């Protein structure tokens, strides 16, 4: 039985992750168990109805590749808090850094009195993000907040109003980011009107459109030029691999062509790497797969091992466009979150997690592609690193099969695997295991999903 700590496990890999938990799937009650059902009843009486829970179990402790609920069930974690705990839950480096910072001070507001960890994180992001040009960084709390500030910065720099987002995009739940987000339910329905001057262009979606990257880019650029105009466009914002939209990987050349068009027309190119950043895709940032150098890059989720932190990093001349005091926020770059981020970044760089994401990709794609060969309901297997998806379809028509997807997820949950779905049509199963997961647990989780698909 492998225990999670910072030593080498029996398979020779240095595991990083929370307390010494047995890395096993173990069910001692039905899912959810009695204590989780009790807490769910309390949640329903105390928490707003709009705050849902995908899998109604309540966590007691988590680490490595497992989450243990209050009933003692140990579940395989293929969700990582939606790609947040890439270094593992309660990762030792992160826990130690947080404890040390809490003992010193919890908050001053960086806009009132500064502290070194904010500067340290900014320097790390300036160094790590694509491109060797001069950069600056500003820190915030959430991905949506960082996206909003990236748009503010781009508009300040260009003096233009329009922002181009893409089909299937997800950029957040605030008013502006809901306007950027494509999917109505559950993110936008009933919450309008939304921020103006947001326009949507067609994405490269190889499974559905069959276009090459340059062909798909030509189609998108034609729409932008005809319906918006380059002279009115402040920014293009795009996820290098779409997250909530279905883990869509654009065809090679699509992102590069958009970036080149943006540069030629004085448009700021923003890469939203909130979900794809920090080793998740087998590179520190997904932009690197296309040798893409964004003008601005937005990060959050995996940046701080579970603590709320986000950032906008980019070219100095663009980042410095807003006036002094124009960027900030009471909690942005909180010292505890900054300490956690520095520890998480150390893990990404020194614990082999970029390479580990590549290993996870090889295992998952091999298993899922083998399954696809004998199951016509699996229309597509795609993704990079530890960000892999299967798109489920009706084999007779090729239409999205959201009902099948829901059944597979529910059966996986009942069998002790935390599994998330996504996609504009609700027919994509996404796999986001922590980079600290061991091979045996990864295979077992895939076995459970395969059994759920068979039963469905």
C-alpha positions in Angstrom: 0.0 0.0 0.0 1.5 3.3 -1.1 1.4 6.2 1.4 1.5 9.8 0.3 4.4 11.8 1.4 7.5 13.5 -0.1 9.5 10.3 -0.2 9.8 7.9 -3.0 7.0 5.4 -3.3 7.3 1.8 -4.2 7.1 2.6 -7.9 10.1 4.9 -7.5 8.2 8.1 -8.1 8.4 11.0 -5.7 4.8 11.6 -4.7 3.7 15.0 -3.5 0.4 15.3 -1.8 -1.3 15.6 1.6 -1.1 13.6 4.7 -0.1 10.0 4.7 -3.3 8.5 3.2 -3.5 5.0 1.8 -3.7 5.5 -1.9 -6.7 3.2 -2.5 -10.3 3.3 -3.5 -12.3 2.1 -0.5 -16.1 2.1 0.0 -17.5 1.5 3.5 -21.0 3.0 2.8 -23.1 3.8 -0.2 -22.3 7.1 -1.9 -23.3 9.4 -0.4 -23.1 7.9 3.1 -25.2 8.8 6.1 -23.0 11.7 7.4 -22.7 13.2 4.0 -26.5 13.0 3.6 -26.9 14.7 7.0 -24.6 17.5 5.9 -26.3 17.8 2.5 -29.6 18.3 4.3 -28.0 21.1 6.4 -26.5 22.6 3.2 -29.9 22.7 1.6 -31.3 24.5 4.6 -28.4 27.0 4.9 -26.8 27.6 1.4 -28.4 29.3 -1.6 -30.0 26.9 -4.0 -27.9 28.1 -6.9 -24.8 26.6 -5.3 -24.8 23.0 -6.4 -22.7 20.0 -5.6 -21.7 17.6 -8.3 -21.1 14.6 -6.0 -22.9 15.1 -2.7 -20.1 13.8 -0.4 -18.4 16.0 2.2 -14.6 15.9 2.5 -12.7 15.0 5.6 -9.2 14.7 4.3 -7.5 14.5 0.9 -4.0 13.9 -0.5 -2.2 12.3 -3.5 -4.9 10.9 -5.7 -7.6 10.3 -3.1 -10.3 12.2 -1.2 -11.7 10.6 2.0 -15.2 11.7 2.9 -16.8 12.1 6.4 -18.2 8.5 6.2 -14.7 7.1 5.6 -15.1 6.3 1.9 -11.8 6.8 0.0 -12.6 8.1 -3.6 -10.2 8.4 -6.5 -10.0 12.1 -7.4 -10.2 12.7 -11.2 -11.4 16.2 -10.6 -8.8 18.0 -8.4 -11.3 20.8 -7.5 -11.6 21.5 -11.3 -7.8 21.4 -12.0 -6.8 23.3 -8.9 -4.8 20.8 -6.8 -2.4 19.7 -9.4 0.4 19.3 -6.9 -1.9 17.1 -4.8 -4.3 18.1 -2.1 -2.6 19.5 1.1 0.8 19.1 -0.7 3.6 19.1 2.0 5.5 22.1 0.5 2.3 24.1 0.3 1.1 23.2 3.8 4.5 24.1 5.3 4.6 27.5 3.5 1.1 28.4 4.6 1.7 27.5 8.2 4.9 29.7 8.2 3.1 32.6 6.6 0.1 32.4 9.0 2.4 32.7 11.9 3.9 35.9 10.5 0.8 37.8 9.3 -2.4 37.0 7.4 -3.2 40.3 5.5 -2.1 43.8 5.0 -3.5 44.6 1.5 -0.6 44.9 -0.9 -2.0 48.3 -2.0 -1.5 49.6 1.5 1.8 48.0 2.6 3.7 45.6 0.4 5.3 42.3 1.2 8.0 40.3 -0.5 6.0 37.2 -1.4 3.8 39.2 -3.9 6.9 40.4 -5.6 8.3 36.9 -5.6 5.3 35.5 -7.3 5.3 38.2 -9.9 8.9 37.6 -10.6 8.3 33.8 -10.9 5.4 34.3 -13.4 7.4 36.8 -15.4 10.1 34.2 -15.7 7.9 31.1 -16.3 5.3 32.4 -18.8 6.1 32.1 -22.5 8.4 34.7 -24.1 11.7 36.3 -23.1 10.4 39.9 -23.4 10.1 42.3 -20.5 7.0 41.5 -18.4 5.0 42.7 -15.5 2.4 40.9 -13.4 -0.7 41.9 -11.3 -2.2 39.5 -8.8 -5.9 38.9 -8.1 -8.2 36.3 -6.4 -10.1 34.3 -9.1 -9.8 33.4 -12.7 -12.8 35.5 -13.6 -11.3 38.5 -11.8 -8.1 38.1 -13.7 -9.9 37.8 -17.0 -11.8 41.1 -16.2 -8.6 42.8 -15.4 -6.9 41.5 -18.6 -9.7 43.0 -20.6 -9.4 46.3 -18.7 -5.7 46.4 -19.4 -6.2 45.6 -23.1 -8.8 48.4 -23.5 -6.6 50.8 -21.6 -3.6 50.1 -23.8 -5.5 50.1 -27.2 -8.2 52.7 -26.5 -10.6 50.3 -28.3 -13.8 48.8 -27.0 -14.4 45.4 -28.7 -13.3 42.0 -27.3 -13.5 38.8 -29.3 -14.3 35.5 -27.6 -15.0 32.1 -29.2 -17.6 29.5 -29.5 -17.7 27.0 -26.5 -15.6 29.5 -24.4 -15.7 29.7 -20.6 -14.2 32.6 -18.9 -16.1 33.0 -15.6 -19.3 34.0 -13.8 -19.0 37.7 -13.3 -21.0 40.0 -15.6 -18.2 40.7 -18.1 -16.9 37.1 -18.0 -20.5 35.7 -18.4 -20.6 37.8 -21.6 -17.4 36.2 -22.7 -18.7 32.7 -21.8 -20.6 30.9 -24.5 -22.8 28.4 -22.7 -26.1 29.7 -21.3 -27.1 27.0 -18.8 -26.1 27.0 -16.1 -23.7 30.0 -16.4 -25.7 32.8 -18.0 -29.4 32.0 -18.1 -31.5 34.6 -16.3 -28.5 36.8 -15.3 -28.5 39.4 -18.2 -28.1 42.0 -19.5 -24.4 41.4 -20.0 -21.5 43.7 -20.7 -21.5 45.2 -24.2 -18.9 45.1 -27.0 -18.3 41.3 -26.7 -18.3 39.4 -30.0 -18.0 35.7 -30.7 -16.0 34.0 -33.4 -16.0 30.3 -34.5 -13.5 28.0 -32.9 -11.4 25.3 -34.4 -13.1 22.1 -33.3 -11.5 19.3 -35.3 -13.9 16.5 -34.3 -16.8 18.5 -35.7 -15.6 20.9 -38.4 -12.8 18.9 -40.1 -10.9 22.1 -40.9 -7.2 22.6 -40.6 -5.9 25.2 -38.2 -5.2 27.8 -40.9 -8.6 27.2 -42.5 -10.4 27.6 -39.2 -8.4 30.7 -38.4 -9.2 32.2 -41.8 -12.9 31.7 -41.1 -12.7 33.3 -37.6 -10.6 36.3 -38.9 -13.0 36.9 -41.7 -15.9 37.1 -39.2 -13.9 39.5 -37.0 -13.0 41.8 -39.8 -16.4 41.9 -41.4 -18.6 42.1 -38.3 -16.4 44.0 -35.8 -13.4 45.5 -37.6 -9.7 45.3 -36.5 -9.7 49.0 -35.7 -12.4 48.6 -33.1 -10.9 45.4 -31.5 -9.0 45.7 -28.2 -8.4 42.0 -27.6 -8.8 38.5 -28.6 -9.2 36.1 -25.6 -9.0 32.4 -26.0 -8.3 29.2 -24.0 -5.4 27.4 -25.7 -7.4 24.2 -24.8 -11.0 24.9 -23.9 -12.0 23.8 -20.4 -15.7 23.9 -19.7 -16.4 24.0 -23.4 -15.3 20.4 -23.8 -11.4 20.2 -23.6 -11.3 21.1 -27.3 -7.8 21.2 -28.7 -7.7 23.5 -31.7 -6.1 22.2 -34.9 -2.4 23.0 -35.2 -1.8 26.5 -36.6 -5.2 28.0 -35.5 -3.8 29.8 -32.4 -0.7 30.9 -34.2 -2.6 32.4 -37.1 -4.9 34.3 -34.7 -1.9 35.6 -32.8 -0.2 36.8 -35.9 -3.3 38.6 -37.1 -3.6 40.2 -33.7 0.0 41.5 -33.8 -0.4 42.8 -37.3 -3.5 44.8 -36.3 -2.5 46.1 -32.9 -4.9 43.8 -31.1 -3.9 42.3 -27.7 -3.8 38.5 -27.7 -4.9 37.1 -24.3 -4.4 33.5 -23.5 -6.8 32.3 -20.8 -4.7 29.6 -19.1 -6.7 29.4 -15.9 -7.4 25.7 -16.4 -4.5 24.8 -18.7 -1.7 26.4 -16.7 1.0 25.0 -14.4 2.0 21.6 -15.9 -1.5 20.5 -16.5 -1.1 19.8 -20.2 2.5 18.4 -20.1 4.0 21.8 -20.5 4.2 24.6 -17.9 1.6 26.4 -20.1 -0.5 25.1 -22.9 0.6 27.9 -25.2 4.0 26.3 -25.4 2.6 23.4 -27.4 2.0 25.9 -30.3 5.1 28.0 -29.5 2.6 30.7 -28.8 3.7 33.9 -27.0 0.6 35.7 -25.8 0.6 39.4 -25.1 -1.2 38.7 -21.8 -1.6 35.4 -20.1 -4.3 34.8 -17.4 -3.6 32.2 -14.7 -5.4 30.9 -11.6 -6.5 27.4 -10.4 -3.3 25.4 -10.2 -1.2 28.4 -9.3 -1.4 28.0 -5.5 -2.2 24.4 -4.6 -5.8 25.2 -3.5 -5.6 28.7 -2.2 -7.4 31.5 -4.1 -4.9 33.4 -6.3 -4.9 34.5 -9.9 -2.7 36.7 -12.1 -2.4 38.6 -15.3 1.1 38.6 -16.8 2.2 40.3 -20.0 4.2 42.7 -22.0 5.4 45.6 -19.9 4.1 48.3 -22.2 0.6 46.7 -22.1 0.5 45.9 -18.4 1.7 49.4 -17.5 -1.0 51.1 -19.6 -3.5 51.6 -16.7 -2.9 54.5 -14.4 -1.6 54.0 -10.9 -4.4 52.7 -8.7 -6.3 51.4 -11.7 -5.5 47.8 -10.8 -5.9 46.0 -7.5 -8.3 44.7 -5.0 -8.5 44.2 -1.2 -7.4 40.6 -1.2 -5.5 40.4 -4.5 -2.2 38.6 -3.9 -3.0 37.7 -0.3 0.2 36.8 1.5 -1.0 33.3 2.5 -2.0 32.6 -1.1 1.4 33.9 -2.4 3.3 31.7 0.0 1.3 28.7 -1.2 1.9 29.7 -4.9 5.7 29.9 -4.3 5.6 26.4 -2.8 3.4 25.0 -5.6 5.7 26.5 -8.3 8.7 24.9 -6.6 6.9 21.6 -6.8 6.1 22.1 -10.5 9.7 22.9 -11.3 11.5 20.4 -9.0 9.2 17.4 -8.5 9.0 16.3 -12.1 5.4 17.3 -12.5 5.6 18.5 -16.1 7.0 15.1 -17.1 4.5 13.4 -14.9 1.6 15.0 -16.8 3.1 13.5 -20.0 3.1 10.1 -18.4 -0.5 10.4 -17.4 -1.4 11.4 -20.9 0.2 8.3 -22.3 -1.6 6.0 -19.9 -5.0 7.7 -20.3 -4.9 8.0 -24.1 -3.8 4.5 -24.5 -6.6 3.1 -22.3 -9.3 5.3 -23.7 -8.3 4.9 -27.3 -8.3 1.2 -26.9 -11.8 1.4 -25.6 -12.8 3.7 -28.4 -11.8 1.1 -31.0 -14.5 -1.2 -29.7 -17.1 1.3 -28.6 -18.7 3.6 -31.2 -20.3 5.7 -28.5 -16.8 7.2 -27.9 -16.7 9.7 -30.7 -13.4 11.4 -29.7 -10.5 11.1 -27.3 -8.6 14.3 -27.0 -6.6 16.5 -24.7 -3.0 16.9 -23.5 -1.2 15.9 -20.3 -3.5 15.4 -17.4 -6.3 17.2 -19.2 -8.0 14.4 -21.2 -11.6 14.0 -22.4 -13.9 11.6 -24.2 -16.8 12.9 -26.2 -19.8 10.6 -26.2 -22.2 10.4 -29.1 -25.1 8.4 -30.4 -23.4 5.8 -32.7 -26.2 5.8 -35.1 -26.5 9.6 -35.6 -23.2 11.0 -34.3 -25.3 13.4 -32.2 -24.1 14.4 -28.7 -25.3 11.9 -26.0 -25.7 13.9 -22.8 -27.9 11.3 -21.2 -25.2 8.6 -21.6 -22.6 11.0 -20.2 -24.7 11.6 -17.2 -25.2 7.9 -16.5 -21.5 7.2 -16.8 -20.6 10.0 -14.4 -23.3 8.9 -11.9 -22.2 5.2 -12.0 -18.5 6.3 -11.5 -19.5 8.4 -8.5 -21.4 5.5 -6.9 -18.3 3.3 -7.4 -15.9 5.8 -5.8 -14.5 7.9 -8.6 -14.9 11.6 -8.7 -15.6 12.4 -12.3 -16.6 15.6 -14.0 -18.5 16.3 -17.2 -18.3 19.4 -19.5 -19.0 20.5 -23.0 -21.5 22.8 -24.6 -23.8 19.8 -25.2 -23.1 18.1 -21.9 -21.6 15.0 -23.6 -17.9 15.2 -22.6 -16.3 13.3 -19.7 -13.2 15.1 -18.5 -10.3 13.7 -16.6 -8.3 16.0 -14.4 -6.3 13.8 -12.0 -3.7 15.3 -9.7 -0.2 15.1 -11.0 0.7 13.4 -7.8 -1.4 10.3 -8.6 0.3 6.9 -8.9 -0.1 4.6 -11.9 -2.0 1.9 -10.0 -4.7 4.4 -8.8 -4.9 6.0 -12.2 -5.5 2.6 -13.9 -8.1 1.6 -11.2 -10.0 4.8 -11.8 -10.0 4.2 -15.5 -11.2 0.6 -14.9 -14.2 2.0 -12.9 -15.1 4.4 -15.7 -14.8 1.6 -18.3 -17.2 -0.5 -16.2 -19.6 2.4 -15.8 -19.6 2.9 -19.6 -20.2 -0.8 -20.2 -23.1 -0.8 -17.7 -24.6 2.3 -19.3 
